[in-house]
Amino acid sequence: MIRFRTRLFFALITLIIVVLIGLGLLLGQIFKNYYTNTFDTRIEKEANLIAADMMASGSPKSYSSDQIEEISSILDVRVTVTNEDGDILQDTGAIKEANNSLQKSAITEITDEWDVNDKKKRIVMAGSEIKYYWYPLYNANEQYEGLLILSTKIDALKNVTRQIWVVLSISLGISLVVIVLLGIRITTQYTRPIESATNVAIELAKGNYRARTYEDHLDETSMLSSSINILARNLQEMVSSQEMHQDRLTTLIENMGSALLLIDDRGYIVVTNRVFKEFFNISDADSYRKRYHEVISYQEVNKLVEEIFMTEQRIRRQLFLPHVIERRHYEVYGAPIIGHNNEWKGIVVVFHDITELKKLEQMRKDFVANVSHELKTPITSIKGFTETLLDGAMNDKKALESFLNIILKESDRLQSLIQDLLELSKIEKQGFELTVQKTDLVKIIAEVFPILENKADGKEIELSFQHPEQSFVEVDPYRLKQVIINLVSNALAYTPQNGFVNVILENSIDEVKIIVEDNGIGIEPEELPRIFERFYRVDKARSRNSGGTGLGLAIVKHLVEAHKGTIRVNSKPNVGTTFTVTLKKKHPTTKEV
């Protein structure tokens, strides 16, 4: 912008200098011509006056030399008078600093060849310019009697011309300085807003939409600055709005639970989100400017995309795809993107992970099947033995007693199953609350031990309890007794005769651990993740014989989580199993689960 100001300033100064020089030359010539014409007019009038005075005296010959000398002295001119034959009658002498012979030659030439229409002549002698003016003398009868010649040096005219040029030069120089100062101020005044507007425009081009220019004048430059500022504000608002929408869109795309893939009309990947990158194990660099089949290794997905390209129809399909070390269920939805005027833009593909839904669906099916099976077994037994008794077996007292005992056992089993189902349903129900109070865990466990010792004695299993003197914890005593009974009962059921089951209570500053360990049959590693599922049994035959319902550990897990605690299991086949329940000593204020 400084270069523009400099160019504008120098162009203006050059124009002004040319105009001033031209104006000076014109004014100088005008003044010179004016002074020359004034000088010619003066000497012409003087010659007319002298000639009139001379002819009034009679004739040129009668005019005295003293009068001629006086006139020459007064007018500072050389006066020469000739007769009709061209002979010099009177002459005041040569002009100082001039060559007298040249002057005489000039006077002789004028006398011999004078022209009535041309009464002026200039001669340069020794660097001095002498001007001659002649006037013919006529008597009263209009007879030519001679010639009056006036000559003078015009050095004074040169001096005047020189002074005129000096005055003009000084005046024009001062004018130039004033104009330069005004030009600097004017160019600065008018280019500064333009420079500011240019800098703001450059900043806007760089993306800095906060840049503004000053608005300090009410003229065209102010209109430019105001327009630039309005443009900057509009751009800033547009960019802010665009960034806000872009952030919202990016946040929505990146944090949606489903994988998203956007492909343009040529098959290049345009947009992917975080879930898609994690599932296909790719980065931004892996998908940049690459076609979808170069990034996606699953043929099922590529075929679905190709089908959408070919049919231009929406497609919904469920796919079972491998992911890391497992296989997951996906519901894939693909649709073409059609713009205005039916312009093909590409396709969008969304991958919904429905693995958990499939698991829940499978769990529901398993639950229905297991409940049906668990209910069918005791009901079938009860019905079978009842029909046998009705067919006549009741008359046999020994058979009647045996059958009634079996019916009672199966009824108890059926009742236990229904109670566990109701209990589990109640625990899983939203709004379930615990009756939390500060309780001594040692006392709670000691209260349930007599119930468990009878069962342990029946299998000759050593049941022990290791504990500190006291261990106060904020829990629901009734629900915690359920946890202890279920864990110890499981340990006793799966521990062979002459085995051991230990219950260990460990205290720490903020939490307490309840450890139930045995040396029973153990659990295979692949079965460990499923032991807390409903109706899942490690050894189905042993579990049924023990009277278990398959819901004990599911109830334990939900009750521990209701207490905001954790339960872990470690097991080795044919070595034993250890369950560890960890509870906070101070229960959280939120009781609803």
Rosetta blueprint (number, residue, H / E / L):
1 M L
2 I H
3 R H
4 F H
5 R H
6 T H
7 R H
8 L H
9 F H
10 F H
11 A H
12 L H
13 I H
14 T H
15 L H
16 I H
17 I H
18 V H
19 V H
20 L H
21 I H
22 G H
23 L H
24 G H
25 L H
26 L H
27 L H
28 G H
29 Q H
30 I H
31 F H
32 K H
33 N H
34 Y H
35 Y H
36 T H
37 N H
38 T H
39 F H
40 D H
41 T H
42 R H
43 I H
44 E H
45 K H
46 E H
47 A H
48 N H
49 L H
50 I H
51 A H
52 A H
53 D H
54 M H
55 M H
56 A H
57 S L
58 G L
59 S L
60 P H
61 K H
62 S H
63 Y L
64 S L
65 S H
66 D H
67 Q H
68 I H
69 E H
70 E H
71 I H
72 S H
73 S H
74 I H
75 L H
76 D L
77 V L
78 R E
79 V E
80 T E
81 V E
82 T E
83 N E
84 E L
85 D L
86 G L
87 D L
88 I E
89 L E
90 Q E
91 D E
92 T L
93 G L
94 A L
95 I L
96 K L
97 E L
98 A L
99 N L
100 N H
101 S H
102 L H
103 Q H
104 K H
105 S H
106 A H
107 I H
108 T H
109 E H
110 I H
111 T H
112 D H
113 E H
114 W L
115 D L
116 V L
117 N L
118 D L
119 K L
120 K E
121 K E
122 R E
123 I E
124 V E
125 M E
126 A L
127 G L
128 S E
129 E E
130 I E
131 K E
132 Y E
133 Y E
134 W E
135 Y E
136 P E
137 L E
138 Y E
139 N L
140 A L
141 N L
142 E L
143 Q L
144 Y E
145 E E
146 G E
147 L E
148 L E
149 I E
150 L E
151 S E
152 T E
153 K E
154 I L
155 D H
156 A H
157 L H
158 K H
159 N H
160 V H
161 T H
162 R H
163 Q H
164 I H
165 W H
166 V H
167 V H
168 L H
169 S H
170 I H
171 S H
172 L H
173 G H
174 I H
175 S H
176 L H
177 V H
178 V H
179 I H
180 V H
181 L H
182 L H
183 G H
184 I H
185 R H
186 I H
187 T H
188 T H
189 Q H
190 Y H
191 T H
192 R H
193 P H
194 I H
195 E H
196 S H
197 A H
198 T H
199 N H
200 V H
201 A H
202 I H
203 E H
204 L H
205 A H
206 K H
207 G L
208 N L
209 Y L
210 R L
211 A L
212 R L
213 T L
214 Y L
215 E L
216 D L
217 H L
218 L L
219 D L
220 E H
221 T H
222 S H
223 M H
224 L H
225 S H
226 S H
227 S H
228 I H
229 N H
230 I H
231 L H
232 A H
233 R H
234 N H
235 L H
236 Q H
237 E H
238 M H
239 V H
240 S H
241 S H
242 Q H
243 E H
244 M H
245 H H
246 Q H
247 D H
248 R H
249 L H
250 T H
251 T H
252 L H
253 I H
254 E H
255 N H
256 M L
257 G L
258 S L
259 A E
260 L E
261 L E
262 L E
263 I E
264 D E
265 D L
266 R L
267 G L
268 Y E
269 I E
270 V E
271 V E
272 T E
273 N L
274 R H
275 V H
276 F H
277 K H
278 E H
279 F H
280 F H
281 N L
282 I L
283 S L
284 D H
285 A H
286 D H
287 S H
288 Y L
289 R L
290 K L
291 R E
292 Y H
293 H H
294 E H
295 V H
296 I L
297 S L
298 Y L
299 Q H
300 E H
301 V H
302 N H
303 K H
304 L H
305 V H
306 E H
307 E H
308 I H
309 F H
310 M H
311 T H
312 E L
313 Q L
314 R L
315 I E
316 R E
317 R E
318 Q E
319 L E
320 F E
321 L E
322 P E
323 H E
324 V L
325 I L
326 E E
327 R E
328 R E
329 H E
330 Y E
331 E E
332 V E
333 Y E
334 G E
335 A E
336 P E
337 I E
338 I E
339 G L
340 H H
341 N H
342 N H
343 E L
344 W E
345 K E
346 G E
347 I E
348 V E
349 V E
350 V E
351 F E
352 H E
353 D E
354 I L
355 T H
356 E H
357 L H
358 K H
359 K H
360 L H
361 E H
362 Q H
363 M H
364 R H
365 K H
366 D H
367 F H
368 V H
369 A H
370 N H
371 V H
372 S H
373 H H
374 E H
375 L H
376 K H
377 T H
378 P H
379 I H
380 T H
381 S H
382 I H
383 K H
384 G H
385 F H
386 T H
387 E H
388 T H
389 L H
390 L H
391 D L
392 G L
393 A H
394 M H
395 N H
396 D L
397 K H
398 K H
399 A H
400 L H
401 E H
402 S H
403 F H
404 L H
405 N H
406 I H
407 I H
408 L H
409 K H
410 E H
411 S H
412 D H
413 R H
414 L H
415 Q H
416 S H
417 L H
418 I H
419 Q H
420 D H
421 L H
422 L H
423 E H
424 L H
425 S H
426 K H
427 I H
428 E H
429 K L
430 Q L
431 G L
432 F L
433 E L
434 L L
435 T L
436 V L
437 Q E
438 K E
439 T E
440 D E
441 L H
442 V H
443 K H
444 I H
445 I H
446 A H
447 E H
448 V H
449 F H
450 P H
451 I H
452 L H
453 E H
454 N H
455 K H
456 A H
457 D H
458 G H
459 K L
460 E L
461 I L
462 E E
463 L E
464 S E
465 F E
466 Q E
467 H L
468 P L
469 E L
470 Q L
471 S L
472 F E
473 V E
474 E E
475 V E
476 D L
477 P H
478 Y H
479 R H
480 L H
481 K H
482 Q H
483 V H
484 I H
485 I H
486 N H
487 L H
488 V H
489 S H
490 N H
491 A H
492 L H
493 A H
494 Y L
495 T L
496 P L
497 Q L
498 N L
499 G L
500 F E
501 V E
502 N E
503 V E
504 I E
505 L E
506 E E
507 N E
508 S L
509 I L
510 D L
511 E E
512 V E
513 K E
514 I E
515 I E
516 V E
517 E E
518 D E
519 N L
520 G L
521 I L
522 G L
523 I L
524 E L
525 P H
526 E H
527 E H
528 L H
529 P H
530 R H
531 I L
532 F L
533 E L
534 R L
535 F L
536 Y L
537 R L
538 V L
539 D L
540 K H
541 A H
542 R H
543 S H
544 R H
545 N H
546 S L
547 G L
548 G L
549 T L
550 G L
551 L L
552 G H
553 L H
554 A H
555 I H
556 V H
557 K H
558 H H
559 L H
560 V H
561 E H
562 A H
563 H L
564 K L
565 G L
566 T E
567 I E
568 R E
569 V E
570 N E
571 S E
572 K E
573 P L
574 N L
575 V L
576 G E
577 T E
578 T E
579 F E
580 T E
581 V E
582 T E
583 L E
584 K E
585 K L
586 K L
587 H L
588 P L
589 T L
590 T L
591 K L
592 E L
593 V L
